[in-house]
Amino acid sequence: MGSVVSAIGGGINAIISAIANVIMTIISAIVTVIVTIIDVILDILCCNCFGGRKRRTGTHRYNFGRRGAGATY
């Protein structure tokens, strides 16, 4: 009888662990998207407000207002 209860407990533990892993993966993906959006917004604000051409705040690099990239007339 003890082995049956132990097997049922192990099954319940496995199910709860699987559900927790799925929830952790979903939360991790949501947080990654939010951090990326904030990172892009801060990069744009820093380049526009502080006049930096290649200023970085996070993992992305943006070059706004490159000189010499326009057409010559």
Sequence and secondary structure as in RCSB ss.txt:
>XXXX:A:sequence
MGSVVSAIGGGINAIISAIANVIMTIISAIVTVIVTIIDVILDILCCNCFGGRKRRTGTHRYNFGRRGAGATY
>XXXX:A:secstr
 HHHHHHHHHHHHHHHHHHHHHHHHHHHHHHHHHHHHHHHHHHHHHHHHS  SS  SSS     S TT S   
